[in-house]
Each structure stands twice: as C-alpha cells, then as structure tokens.
Amino acid sequence: MVFQRLEDLRIDADKTQEDIARILNCKREVYRRYEKGLQEIPVWALIKLADFYKTSTDYILGLTNKREQD
C-alpha cells in the first residue's frame, strides 16, 4: 500500500523518481527501492515527502484514505 501511494503521489505531482530522489538527497535507485517496497523508507524521508505532497504520513502509510491535510 505504501509503495503504491508513493508512486501515485509522484505521478500526480508530475515528478520523476530522479526529482523525488533530489528532494530526499538520495540516489534515484534508493528512492526506486522505497517506491517498489524493496527497502524500508526512513521516518525522516516519509515526513519530508508528506510535507512536499501536502498530505499526511498516515495517508502515505495507508492508515487513512483522506489525502489532504487538515
């Protein structure tokens, strides 16, 4: 679930994996592994992505279906 949401958010934002890797200051391959569920995403990266996408960490983690932050 997390993996699909990461990919969906990125595509909706019209960003590439390279773009998001730059935001996280990591290599594209590392981000690709987060998105594919091959590597656990660190909490700091999850928070940074939630802020970037203007959503909650709960949404990214699949704990809620409410995409927008309050």
PQR file of N, CA, C, O and H, with PARSE charges and radii, in Angstrom:
ATOM      1  N   MET A   1       0.829  -1.200   0.000 -0.4000 1.5000
ATOM      2  CA  MET A   1       0.000   0.000   0.000 -0.0000 2.0000
ATOM      3  C   MET A   1       0.866   1.253   0.000  0.5500 1.7000
ATOM      4  O   MET A   1       0.650   2.152  -0.813 -0.5500 1.4000
ATOM      5  N   VAL A   2       1.831   1.322   0.891 -0.4000 1.5000
ATOM      6  CA  VAL A   2       2.718   2.491   0.954 -0.0000 2.0000
ATOM      7  C   VAL A   2       3.385   2.708  -0.392  0.5500 1.7000
ATOM      8  O   VAL A   2       3.476   3.831  -0.887 -0.5500 1.4000
ATOM      9  H   VAL A   2       2.005   0.592   1.552  0.4000 1.0000
ATOM     10  N   PHE A   3       3.841   1.628  -0.963 -0.4000 1.5000
ATOM     11  CA  PHE A   3       4.599   1.724  -2.205 -0.0000 2.0000
ATOM     12  C   PHE A   3       3.739   2.319  -3.315  0.5500 1.7000
ATOM     13  O   PHE A   3       4.186   3.199  -4.051 -0.5500 1.4000
ATOM     14  H   PHE A   3       3.766   0.715  -0.561  0.4000 1.0000
ATOM     15  N   GLN A   4       2.509   1.837  -3.429 -0.4000 1.5000
ATOM     16  CA  GLN A   4       1.626   2.342  -4.482 -0.0000 2.0000
ATOM     17  C   GLN A   4       1.297   3.810  -4.255  0.5500 1.7000
ATOM     18  O   GLN A   4       1.215   4.584  -5.209 -0.5500 1.4000
ATOM     19  H   GLN A   4       2.146   1.122  -2.831  0.4000 1.0000
ATOM     20  N   ARG A   5       1.110   4.195  -3.010 -0.4000 1.5000
ATOM     21  CA  ARG A   5       0.795   5.598  -2.723 -0.0000 2.0000
ATOM     22  C   ARG A   5       1.974   6.496  -3.066  0.5500 1.7000
ATOM     23  O   ARG A   5       1.783   7.598  -3.581 -0.5500 1.4000
ATOM     24  H   ARG A   5       1.177   3.567  -2.234  0.4000 1.0000
ATOM     25  N   LEU A   6       3.183   6.042  -2.788 -0.4000 1.5000
ATOM     26  CA  LEU A   6       4.354   6.847  -3.147 -0.0000 2.0000
ATOM     27  C   LEU A   6       4.400   7.079  -4.648  0.5500 1.7000
ATOM     28  O   LEU A   6       4.641   8.196  -5.107 -0.5500 1.4000
ATOM     29  H   LEU A   6       3.339   5.147  -2.370  0.4000 1.0000
ATOM     30  N   GLU A   7       4.170   6.028  -5.400 -0.4000 1.5000
ATOM     31  CA  GLU A   7       4.192   6.151  -6.857 -0.0000 2.0000
ATOM     32  C   GLU A   7       3.044   7.035  -7.350  0.5500 1.7000
ATOM     33  O   GLU A   7       3.249   7.894  -8.208 -0.5500 1.4000
ATOM     34  H   GLU A   7       3.974   5.121  -5.027  0.4000 1.0000
ATOM     35  N   ASP A   8       1.848   6.832  -6.819 -0.4000 1.5000
ATOM     36  CA  ASP A   8       0.692   7.633  -7.236 -0.0000 2.0000
ATOM     37  C   ASP A   8       0.901   9.116  -6.939  0.5500 1.7000
ATOM     38  O   ASP A   8       0.608   9.965  -7.781 -0.5500 1.4000
ATOM     39  H   ASP A   8       1.681   6.134  -6.122  0.4000 1.0000
ATOM     40  N   LEU A   9       1.404   9.428  -5.753 -0.4000 1.5000
ATOM     41  CA  LEU A   9       1.661  10.823  -5.391 -0.0000 2.0000
ATOM     42  C   LEU A   9       2.687  11.447  -6.328  0.5500 1.7000
ATOM     43  O   LEU A   9       2.525  12.585  -6.770 -0.5500 1.4000
ATOM     44  H   LEU A   9       1.642   8.738  -5.070  0.4000 1.0000
ATOM     45  N   ARG A  10       3.730  10.706  -6.622 -0.4000 1.5000
ATOM     46  CA  ARG A  10       4.782  11.216  -7.513 -0.0000 2.0000
ATOM     47  C   ARG A  10       4.231  11.487  -8.905  0.5500 1.7000
ATOM     48  O   ARG A  10       4.492  12.539  -9.489 -0.5500 1.4000
ATOM     49  H   ARG A  10       3.862   9.782  -6.263  0.4000 1.0000
ATOM     50  N   ILE A  11       3.476  10.548  -9.430 -0.4000 1.5000
ATOM     51  CA  ILE A  11       2.916  10.707 -10.775 -0.0000 2.0000
ATOM     52  C   ILE A  11       1.917  11.866 -10.806  0.5500 1.7000
ATOM     53  O   ILE A  11       1.920  12.661 -11.745 -0.5500 1.4000
ATOM     54  H   ILE A  11       3.264   9.693  -8.957  0.4000 1.0000
ATOM     55  N   ASP A  12       1.069  11.963  -9.788 -0.4000 1.5000
ATOM     56  CA  ASP A  12       0.105  13.072  -9.714 -0.0000 2.0000
ATOM     57  C   ASP A  12       0.802  14.426  -9.654  0.5500 1.7000
ATOM     58  O   ASP A  12       0.275  15.423 -10.148 -0.5500 1.4000
ATOM     59  H   ASP A  12       1.067  11.317  -9.025  0.4000 1.0000
ATOM     60  N   ALA A  13       1.988  14.461  -9.049 -0.4000 1.5000
ATOM     61  CA  ALA A  13       2.759  15.704  -8.955 -0.0000 2.0000
ATOM     62  C   ALA A  13       3.593  15.950 -10.214  0.5500 1.7000
ATOM     63  O   ALA A  13       4.311  16.945 -10.308 -0.5500 1.4000
ATOM     64  H   ALA A  13       2.416  13.651  -8.647  0.4000 1.0000
ATOM     65  N   ASP A  14       3.488  15.031 -11.180 -0.4000 1.5000
ATOM     66  CA  ASP A  14       4.236  15.135 -12.439 -0.0000 2.0000
ATOM     67  C   ASP A  14       5.746  15.203 -12.188  0.5500 1.7000
ATOM     68  O   ASP A  14       6.458  16.008 -12.788 -0.5500 1.4000
ATOM     69  H   ASP A  14       2.904  14.223 -11.103  0.4000 1.0000
ATOM     70  N   LYS A  15       6.210  14.338 -11.287 -0.4000 1.5000
ATOM     71  CA  LYS A  15       7.633  14.267 -10.937 -0.0000 2.0000
ATOM     72  C   LYS A  15       8.197  12.906 -11.331  0.5500 1.7000
ATOM     73  O   LYS A  15       7.474  11.912 -11.405 -0.5500 1.4000
ATOM     74  H   LYS A  15       5.632  13.684 -10.800  0.4000 1.0000
ATOM     75  N   THR A  16       9.487  12.885 -11.579 -0.4000 1.5000
ATOM     76  CA  THR A  16      10.176  11.629 -11.867 -0.0000 2.0000
ATOM     77  C   THR A  16      10.779  11.083 -10.571  0.5500 1.7000
ATOM     78  O   THR A  16      10.840  11.779  -9.558 -0.5500 1.4000
ATOM     79  H   THR A  16      10.074  13.692 -11.520  0.4000 1.0000
ATOM     80  N   GLN A  17      11.214   9.845 -10.621 -0.4000 1.5000
ATOM     81  CA  GLN A  17      11.916   9.288  -9.463 -0.0000 2.0000
ATOM     82  C   GLN A  17      13.172  10.102  -9.179  0.5500 1.7000
ATOM     83  O   GLN A  17      13.536  10.300  -8.020 -0.5500 1.4000
ATOM     84  H   GLN A  17      11.164   9.279 -11.444  0.4000 1.0000
ATOM     85  N   GLU A  18      13.825  10.566 -10.217 -0.4000 1.5000
ATOM     86  CA  GLU A  18      15.029  11.400 -10.052 -0.0000 2.0000
ATOM     87  C   GLU A  18      14.689  12.694  -9.306  0.5500 1.7000
ATOM     88  O   GLU A  18      15.437  13.113  -8.422 -0.5500 1.4000
ATOM     89  H   GLU A  18      13.529  10.405 -11.159  0.4000 1.0000
ATOM     90  N   ASP A  19      13.567  13.327  -9.657 -0.4000 1.5000
ATOM     91  CA  ASP A  19      13.139  14.562  -8.979 -0.0000 2.0000
ATOM     92  C   ASP A  19      12.953  14.324  -7.482  0.5500 1.7000
ATOM     93  O   ASP A  19      13.422  15.106  -6.656 -0.5500 1.4000
ATOM     94  H   ASP A  19      12.960  12.987 -10.375  0.4000 1.0000
ATOM     95  N   ILE A  20      12.271  13.248  -7.148 -0.4000 1.5000
ATOM     96  CA  ILE A  20      11.998  12.962  -5.735 -0.0000 2.0000
ATOM     97  C   ILE A  20      13.280  12.564  -5.007  0.5500 1.7000
ATOM     98  O   ILE A  20      13.470  12.916  -3.843 -0.5500 1.4000
ATOM     99  H   ILE A  20      11.889  12.613  -7.819  0.4000 1.0000
ATOM    100  N   ALA A  21      14.141  11.847  -5.676 -0.4000 1.5000
ATOM    101  CA  ALA A  21      15.436  11.492  -5.074 -0.0000 2.0000
ATOM    102  C   ALA A  21      16.220  12.756  -4.727  0.5500 1.7000
ATOM    103  O   ALA A  21      16.868  12.823  -3.683 -0.5500 1.4000
ATOM    104  H   ALA A  21      13.987  11.562  -6.622  0.4000 1.0000
ATOM    105  N   ARG A  22      16.159  13.756  -5.604 -0.4000 1.5000
ATOM    106  CA  ARG A  22      16.845  15.033  -5.327 -0.0000 2.0000
ATOM    107  C   ARG A  22      16.261  15.698  -4.081  0.5500 1.7000
ATOM    108  O   ARG A  22      17.001  16.220  -3.247 -0.5500 1.4000
ATOM    109  H   ARG A  22      15.632  13.703  -6.452  0.4000 1.0000
ATOM    110  N   ILE A  23      14.944  15.678  -3.959 -0.4000 1.5000
ATOM    111  CA  ILE A  23      14.285  16.273  -2.793 -0.0000 2.0000
ATOM    112  C   ILE A  23      14.738  15.572  -1.512  0.5500 1.7000
ATOM    113  O   ILE A  23      14.933  16.214  -0.480 -0.5500 1.4000
ATOM    114  H   ILE A  23      14.343  15.254  -4.637  0.4000 1.0000
ATOM    115  N   LEU A  24      14.901  14.260  -1.589 -0.4000 1.5000
ATOM    116  CA  LEU A  24      15.321  13.480  -0.419 -0.0000 2.0000
ATOM    117  C   LEU A  24      16.838  13.415  -0.262  0.5500 1.7000
ATOM    118  O   LEU A  24      17.349  12.855   0.708 -0.5500 1.4000
ATOM    119  H   LEU A  24      14.743  13.739  -2.428  0.4000 1.0000
ATOM    120  N   ASN A  25      17.546  13.990  -1.222 -0.4000 1.5000
ATOM    121  CA  ASN A  25      19.007  13.973  -1.203 -0.0000 2.0000
ATOM    122  C   ASN A  25      19.538  12.531  -1.159  0.5500 1.7000
ATOM    123  O   ASN A  25      20.406  12.186  -0.358 -0.5500 1.4000
ATOM    124  H   ASN A  25      17.131  14.445  -2.010  0.4000 1.0000
ATOM    125  N   CYS A  26      18.980  11.712  -2.053 -0.4000 1.5000
ATOM    126  CA  CYS A  26      19.440  10.329  -2.165 -0.0000 2.0000
ATOM    127  C   CYS A  26      19.549   9.971  -3.644  0.5500 1.7000
ATOM    128  O   CYS A  26      19.145  10.748  -4.509 -0.5500 1.4000
ATOM    129  H   CYS A  26      18.275  11.993  -2.704  0.4000 1.0000
ATOM    130  N   LYS A  27      20.082   8.820  -3.923 -0.4000 1.5000
ATOM    131  CA  LYS A  27      20.198   8.369  -5.312 -0.0000 2.0000
ATOM    132  C   LYS A  27      18.838   7.887  -5.806  0.5500 1.7000
ATOM    133  O   LYS A  27      18.000   7.443  -5.022 -0.5500 1.4000
ATOM    134  H   LYS A  27      20.411   8.188  -3.220  0.4000 1.0000
ATOM    135  N   ARG A  28      18.634   7.980  -7.114 -0.4000 1.5000
ATOM    136  CA  ARG A  28      17.374   7.538  -7.708 -0.0000 2.0000
ATOM    137  C   ARG A  28      17.102   6.074  -7.380  0.5500 1.7000
ATOM    138  O   ARG A  28      15.963   5.694  -7.112 -0.5500 1.4000
ATOM    139  H   ARG A  28      19.315   8.341  -7.752  0.4000 1.0000
ATOM    140  N   GLU A  29      18.132   5.271  -7.403 -0.4000 1.5000
ATOM    141  CA  GLU A  29      17.966   3.842  -7.120 -0.0000 2.0000
ATOM    142  C   GLU A  29      17.439   3.611  -5.703  0.5500 1.7000
ATOM    143  O   GLU A  29      16.617   2.722  -5.482 -0.5500 1.4000
ATOM    144  H   GLU A  29      19.058   5.580  -7.622  0.4000 1.0000
ATOM    145  N   VAL A  30      17.907   4.405  -4.751 -0.4000 1.5000
ATOM    146  CA  VAL A  30      17.424   4.278  -3.372 -0.0000 2.0000
ATOM    147  C   VAL A  30      15.936   4.622  -3.327  0.5500 1.7000
ATOM    148  O   VAL A  30      15.140   3.897  -2.731 -0.5500 1.4000
ATOM    149  H   VAL A  30      18.575   5.127  -4.930  0.4000 1.0000
ATOM    150  N   TYR A  31      15.571   5.737  -3.964 -0.4000 1.5000
ATOM    151  CA  TYR A  31      14.155   6.111  -3.969 -0.0000 2.0000
ATOM    152  C   TYR A  31      13.322   5.053  -4.695  0.5500 1.7000
ATOM    153  O   TYR A  31      12.227   4.718  -4.242 -0.5500 1.4000
ATOM    154  H   TYR A  31      16.218   6.326  -4.448  0.4000 1.0000
ATOM    155  N   ARG A  32      13.814   4.533  -5.793 -0.4000 1.5000
ATOM    156  CA  ARG A  32      13.096   3.498  -6.544 -0.0000 2.0000
ATOM    157  C   ARG A  32      12.805   2.299  -5.640  0.5500 1.7000
ATOM    158  O   ARG A  32      11.731   1.701  -5.703 -0.5500 1.4000
ATOM    159  H   ARG A  32      14.703   4.805  -6.160  0.4000 1.0000
ATOM    160  N   ARG A  33      13.779   1.964  -4.806 -0.4000 1.5000
ATOM    161  CA  ARG A  33      13.599   0.833  -3.892 -0.0000 2.0000
ATOM    162  C   ARG A  33      12.523   1.134  -2.836  0.5500 1.7000
ATOM    163  O   ARG A  33      11.779   0.235  -2.444 -0.5500 1.4000
ATOM    164  H   ARG A  33      14.651   2.449  -4.755  0.4000 1.0000
ATOM    165  N   TYR A  34      12.435   2.387  -2.375 -0.4000 1.5000
ATOM    166  CA  TYR A  34      11.350   2.766  -1.458 -0.0000 2.0000
ATOM    167  C   TYR A  34      10.009   2.573  -2.159  0.5500 1.7000
ATOM    168  O   TYR A  34       9.081   1.975  -1.614 -0.5500 1.4000
ATOM    169  H   TYR A  34      13.039   3.117  -2.693  0.4000 1.0000
ATOM    170  N   GLU A  35       9.935   3.094  -3.378 -0.4000 1.5000
ATOM    171  CA  GLU A  35       8.681   3.087  -4.130 -0.0000 2.0000
ATOM    172  C   GLU A  35       8.229   1.671  -4.490  0.5500 1.7000
ATOM    173  O   GLU A  35       7.030   1.403  -4.565 -0.5500 1.4000
ATOM    174  H   GLU A  35      10.689   3.579  -3.821  0.4000 1.0000
ATOM    175  N   LYS A  36       9.162   0.788  -4.709 -0.4000 1.5000
ATOM    176  CA  LYS A  36       8.832  -0.596  -5.071 -0.0000 2.0000
ATOM    177  C   LYS A  36       8.694  -1.511  -3.851  0.5500 1.7000
ATOM    178  O   LYS A  36       8.362  -2.688  -3.992 -0.5500 1.4000
ATOM    179  H   LYS A  36      10.136   1.006  -4.648  0.4000 1.0000
ATOM    180  N   GLY A  37       8.944  -0.977  -2.665 -0.4000 1.5000
ATOM    181  CA  GLY A  37       8.810  -1.776  -1.455 -0.0000 2.0000
ATOM    182  C   GLY A  37       9.978  -2.704  -1.198  0.5500 1.7000
ATOM    183  O   GLY A  37       9.862  -3.661  -0.432 -0.5500 1.4000
ATOM    184  H   GLY A  37       9.213  -0.021  -2.550  0.4000 1.0000
ATOM    185  N   LEU A  38      11.095  -2.428  -1.831 -0.4000 1.5000
ATOM    186  CA  LEU A  38      12.282  -3.267  -1.668 -0.0000 2.0000
ATOM    187  C   LEU A  38      13.169  -2.798  -0.518  0.5500 1.7000
ATOM    188  O   LEU A  38      14.062  -3.520  -0.074 -0.5500 1.4000
ATOM    189  H   LEU A  38      11.190  -1.651  -2.453  0.4000 1.0000
ATOM    190  N   GLN A  39      12.912  -1.580  -0.042 -0.4000 1.5000
ATOM    191  CA  GLN A  39      13.688  -1.014   1.061 -0.0000 2.0000
ATOM    192  C   GLN A  39      12.742  -0.177   1.908  0.5500 1.7000
ATOM    193  O   GLN A  39      11.918   0.568   1.378 -0.5500 1.4000
ATOM    194  H   GLN A  39      12.187  -0.994  -0.403  0.4000 1.0000
ATOM    195  N   GLU A  40      12.862  -0.301   3.214 -0.4000 1.5000
ATOM    196  CA  GLU A  40      12.009   0.464   4.118 -0.0000 2.0000
ATOM    197  C   GLU A  40      12.363   1.943   4.039  0.5500 1.7000
ATOM    198  O   GLU A  40      13.537   2.313   4.043 -0.5500 1.4000
ATOM    199  H   GLU A  40      13.532  -0.906   3.644  0.4000 1.0000
ATOM    200  N   ILE A  41      11.340   2.778   3.968 -0.4000 1.5000
ATOM    201  CA  ILE A  41      11.576   4.219   3.894 -0.0000 2.0000
ATOM    202  C   ILE A  41      11.797   4.763   5.307  0.5500 1.7000
ATOM    203  O   ILE A  41      11.012   4.468   6.209 -0.5500 1.4000
ATOM    204  H   ILE A  41      10.386   2.477   3.965  0.4000 1.0000
ATOM    205  N   PRO A  42      12.850   5.551   5.511 -0.5600 1.5000
ATOM    206  CA  PRO A  42      13.105   6.111   6.844  0.2800 2.0000
ATOM    207  C   PRO A  42      12.020   7.124   7.238  0.5500 1.7000
ATOM    208  O   PRO A  42      11.397   7.747   6.378 -0.5500 1.4000
ATOM    209  N   VAL A  43      11.810   7.272   8.524 -0.4000 1.5000
ATOM    210  CA  VAL A  43      10.793   8.196   9.028 -0.0000 2.0000
ATOM    211  C   VAL A  43      11.046   9.611   8.526  0.5500 1.7000
ATOM    212  O   VAL A  43      10.107  10.292   8.115 -0.5500 1.4000
ATOM    213  H   VAL A  43      12.316   6.766   9.223  0.4000 1.0000
ATOM    214  N   TRP A  44      12.301  10.066   8.551 -0.4000 1.5000
ATOM    215  CA  TRP A  44      12.593  11.439   8.117 -0.0000 2.0000
ATOM    216  C   TRP A  44      12.192  11.643   6.660  0.5500 1.7000
ATOM    217  O   TRP A  44      11.718  12.721   6.299 -0.5500 1.4000
ATOM    218  H   TRP A  44      13.064   9.512   8.885  0.4000 1.0000
ATOM    219  N   ALA A  45      12.373  10.626   5.815 -0.4000 1.5000
ATOM    220  CA  ALA A  45      12.017  10.739   4.399 -0.0000 2.0000
ATOM    221  C   ALA A  45      10.499  10.734   4.239  0.5500 1.7000
ATOM    222  O   ALA A  45       9.959  11.459   3.404 -0.5500 1.4000
ATOM    223  H   ALA A  45      12.758   9.751   6.107  0.4000 1.0000
ATOM    224  N   LEU A  46       9.828   9.935   5.021 -0.4000 1.5000
ATOM    225  CA  LEU A  46       8.368   9.886   4.997 -0.0000 2.0000
ATOM    226  C   LEU A  46       7.784  11.252   5.364  0.5500 1.7000
ATOM    227  O   LEU A  46       6.851  11.728   4.716 -0.5500 1.4000
ATOM    228  H   LEU A  46      10.267   9.346   5.699  0.4000 1.0000
ATOM    229  N   ILE A  47       8.328  11.870   6.391 -0.4000 1.5000
ATOM    230  CA  ILE A  47       7.870  13.195   6.821 -0.0000 2.0000
ATOM    231  C   ILE A  47       8.141  14.232   5.737  0.5500 1.7000
ATOM    232  O   ILE A  47       7.288  15.071   5.448 -0.5500 1.4000
ATOM    233  H   ILE A  47       9.085  11.484   6.917  0.4000 1.0000
ATOM    234  N   LYS A  48       9.313  14.175   5.147 -0.4000 1.5000
ATOM    235  CA  LYS A  48       9.673  15.123   4.091 -0.0000 2.0000
ATOM    236  C   LYS A  48       8.747  14.979   2.883  0.5500 1.7000
ATOM    237  O   LYS A  48       8.332  15.979   2.296 -0.5500 1.4000
ATOM    238  H   LYS A  48      10.006  13.493   5.382  0.4000 1.0000
ATOM    239  N   LEU A  49       8.426  13.752   2.515 -0.4000 1.5000
ATOM    240  CA  LEU A  49       7.524  13.525   1.383 -0.0000 2.0000
ATOM    241  C   LEU A  49       6.105  13.984   1.704  0.5500 1.7000
ATOM    242  O   LEU A  49       5.442  14.573   0.850 -0.5500 1.4000
ATOM    243  H   LEU A  49       8.763  12.940   2.991  0.4000 1.0000
ATOM    244  N   ALA A  50       5.634  13.728   2.905 -0.4000 1.5000
ATOM    245  CA  ALA A  50       4.298  14.185   3.298 -0.0000 2.0000
ATOM    246  C   ALA A  50       4.221  15.705   3.208  0.5500 1.7000
ATOM    247  O   ALA A  50       3.224  16.251   2.735 -0.5500 1.4000
ATOM    248  H   ALA A  50       6.173  13.250   3.599  0.4000 1.0000
ATOM    249  N   ASP A  51       5.255  16.378   3.653 -0.4000 1.5000
ATOM    250  CA  ASP A  51       5.307  17.839   3.568 -0.0000 2.0000
ATOM    251  C   ASP A  51       5.327  18.288   2.106  0.5500 1.7000
ATOM    252  O   ASP A  51       4.593  19.202   1.728 -0.5500 1.4000
ATOM    253  H   ASP A  51       6.065  15.934   4.038  0.4000 1.0000
ATOM    254  N   PHE A  52       6.149  17.663   1.300 -0.4000 1.5000
ATOM    255  CA  PHE A  52       6.257  18.025  -0.117 -0.0000 2.0000
ATOM    256  C   PHE A  52       4.923  17.842  -0.843  0.5500 1.7000
ATOM    257  O   PHE A  52       4.509  18.707  -1.615 -0.5500 1.4000
ATOM    258  H   PHE A  52       6.745  16.921   1.607  0.4000 1.0000
ATOM    259  N   TYR A  53       4.258  16.726  -0.598 -0.4000 1.5000
ATOM    260  CA  TYR A  53       2.999  16.423  -1.281 -0.0000 2.0000
ATOM    261  C   TYR A  53       1.789  17.057  -0.594  0.5500 1.7000
ATOM    262  O   TYR A  53       0.660  16.921  -1.065 -0.5500 1.4000
ATOM    263  H   TYR A  53       4.595  16.023   0.028  0.4000 1.0000
ATOM    264  N   LYS A  54       2.031  17.748   0.520 -0.4000 1.5000
ATOM    265  CA  LYS A  54       0.964  18.386   1.291 -0.0000 2.0000
ATOM    266  C   LYS A  54      -0.119  17.368   1.688  0.5500 1.7000
ATOM    267  O   LYS A  54      -1.316  17.582   1.498 -0.5500 1.4000
ATOM    268  H   LYS A  54       2.948  17.858   0.902  0.4000 1.0000
ATOM    269  N   THR A  55       0.355  16.281   2.232 -0.4000 1.5000
ATOM    270  CA  THR A  55      -0.530  15.230   2.729 -0.0000 2.0000
ATOM    271  C   THR A  55      -0.006  14.775   4.084  0.5500 1.7000
ATOM    272  O   THR A  55       0.936  15.361   4.616 -0.5500 1.4000
ATOM    273  H   THR A  55       1.328  16.107   2.386  0.4000 1.0000
ATOM    274  N   SER A  56      -0.602  13.752   4.634 -0.4000 1.5000
ATOM    275  CA  SER A  56      -0.157  13.264   5.942 -0.0000 2.0000
ATOM    276  C   SER A  56       0.656  11.979   5.791  0.5500 1.7000
ATOM    277  O   SER A  56       0.549  11.260   4.797 -0.5500 1.4000
ATOM    278  H   SER A  56      -1.368  13.276   4.202  0.4000 1.0000
ATOM    279  N   THR A  57       1.454  11.725   6.789 -0.4000 1.5000
ATOM    280  CA  THR A  57       2.183  10.455   6.798 -0.0000 2.0000
ATOM    281  C   THR A  57       1.182   9.301   6.904  0.5500 1.7000
ATOM    282  O   THR A  57       1.419   8.221   6.363 -0.5500 1.4000
ATOM    283  H   THR A  57       1.541  12.309   7.596  0.4000 1.0000
ATOM    284  N   ASP A  58       0.072   9.528   7.595 -0.4000 1.5000
ATOM    285  CA  ASP A  58      -0.961   8.489   7.694 -0.0000 2.0000
ATOM    286  C   ASP A  58      -1.493   8.113   6.317  0.5500 1.7000
ATOM    287  O   ASP A  58      -1.734   6.936   6.048 -0.5500 1.4000
ATOM    288  H   ASP A  58      -0.121  10.405   8.034  0.4000 1.0000
ATOM    289  N   TYR A  59      -1.678   9.095   5.445 -0.4000 1.5000
ATOM    290  CA  TYR A  59      -2.156   8.796   4.091 -0.0000 2.0000
ATOM    291  C   TYR A  59      -1.120   7.953   3.345  0.5500 1.7000
ATOM    292  O   TYR A  59      -1.463   6.942   2.731 -0.5500 1.4000
ATOM    293  H   TYR A  59      -1.482  10.051   5.663  0.4000 1.0000
ATOM    294  N   ILE A  60       0.136   8.368   3.400 -0.4000 1.5000
ATOM    295  CA  ILE A  60       1.188   7.626   2.700 -0.0000 2.0000
ATOM    296  C   ILE A  60       1.276   6.196   3.228  0.5500 1.7000
ATOM    297  O   ILE A  60       1.485   5.257   2.460 -0.5500 1.4000
ATOM    298  H   ILE A  60       0.415   9.189   3.898  0.4000 1.0000
ATOM    299  N   LEU A  61       1.118   6.038   4.533 -0.4000 1.5000
ATOM    300  CA  LEU A  61       1.216   4.714   5.151 -0.0000 2.0000
ATOM    301  C   LEU A  61      -0.046   3.871   4.987  0.5500 1.7000
ATOM    302  O   LEU A  61      -0.068   2.702   5.373 -0.5500 1.4000
ATOM    303  H   LEU A  61       0.948   6.801   5.157  0.4000 1.0000
ATOM    304  N   GLY A  62      -1.090   4.458   4.419 -0.4000 1.5000
ATOM    305  CA  GLY A  62      -2.320   3.707   4.204 -0.0000 2.0000
ATOM    306  C   GLY A  62      -3.204   3.600   5.431  0.5500 1.7000
ATOM    307  O   GLY A  62      -4.096   2.753   5.481 -0.5500 1.4000
ATOM    308  H   GLY A  62      -1.072   5.407   4.105  0.4000 1.0000
ATOM    309  N   LEU A  63      -2.967   4.455   6.428 -0.4000 1.5000
ATOM    310  CA  LEU A  63      -3.771   4.430   7.649 -0.0000 2.0000
ATOM    311  C   LEU A  63      -5.062   5.224   7.496  0.5500 1.7000
ATOM    312  O   LEU A  63      -5.981   5.087   8.304 -0.5500 1.4000
ATOM    313  H   LEU A  63      -2.243   5.143   6.388  0.4000 1.0000
ATOM    314  N   THR A  64      -5.130   6.055   6.457 -0.4000 1.5000
ATOM    315  CA  THR A  64      -6.330   6.822   6.135 -0.0000 2.0000
ATOM    316  C   THR A  64      -6.409   6.963   4.621  0.5500 1.7000
ATOM    317  O   THR A  64      -5.405   6.868   3.915 -0.5500 1.4000
ATOM    318  H   THR A  64      -4.383   6.166   5.800  0.4000 1.0000
ATOM    319  N   ASN A  65      -7.609   7.187   4.149 -0.4000 1.5000
ATOM    320  CA  ASN A  65      -7.789   7.450   2.720 -0.0000 2.0000
ATOM    321  C   ASN A  65      -7.979   8.932   2.444  0.5500 1.7000
ATOM    322  O   ASN A  65      -8.191   9.336   1.301 -0.5500 1.4000
ATOM    323  H   ASN A  65      -8.424   7.264   4.723  0.4000 1.0000
ATOM    324  N   LYS A  66      -7.901   9.745   3.500 -0.4000 1.5000
ATOM    325  CA  LYS A  66      -8.040  11.194   3.368 -0.0000 2.0000
ATOM    326  C   LYS A  66      -6.691  11.767   2.941  0.5500 1.7000
ATOM    327  O   LYS A  66      -5.735  11.785   3.717 -0.5500 1.4000
ATOM    328  H   LYS A  66      -7.728   9.417   4.429  0.4000 1.0000
ATOM    329  N   ARG A  67      -6.631  12.231   1.706 -0.4000 1.5000
ATOM    330  CA  ARG A  67      -5.356  12.676   1.144 -0.0000 2.0000
ATOM    331  C   ARG A  67      -4.912  14.049   1.650  0.5500 1.7000
ATOM    332  O   ARG A  67      -3.728  14.259   1.911 -0.5500 1.4000
ATOM    333  H   ARG A  67      -7.407  12.216   1.075  0.4000 1.0000
ATOM    334  N   GLU A  68      -5.843  14.974   1.786 -0.4000 1.5000
ATOM    335  CA  GLU A  68      -5.490  16.337   2.182 -0.0000 2.0000
ATOM    336  C   GLU A  68      -5.252  16.423   3.681  0.5500 1.7000
ATOM    337  O   GLU A  68      -5.872  15.716   4.476 -0.5500 1.4000
ATOM    338  H   GLU A  68      -6.806  14.803   1.574  0.4000 1.0000
ATOM    339  N   GLN A  69      -4.328  17.319   4.043 -0.4000 1.5000
ATOM    340  CA  GLN A  69      -4.082  17.572   5.461 -0.0000 2.0000
ATOM    341  C   GLN A  69      -5.159  18.500   5.987  0.5500 1.7000
ATOM    342  O   GLN A  69      -5.746  19.272   5.229 -0.5500 1.4000
ATOM    343  H   GLN A  69      -3.824  17.893   3.398  0.4000 1.0000
ATOM    344  N   ASP A  70      -5.421  18.428   7.291 -0.4000 1.5000
ATOM    345  CA  ASP A  70      -6.368  19.366   7.918 -0.0000 2.0000
ATOM    346  C   ASP A  70      -5.694  20.677   8.188  0.5500 1.7000
ATOM    347  O   ASP A  70      -6.322  21.597   8.712 -0.5500 1.4000
ATOM    348  H   ASP A  70      -4.944  17.801   7.907  0.4000 1.0000
TER
END
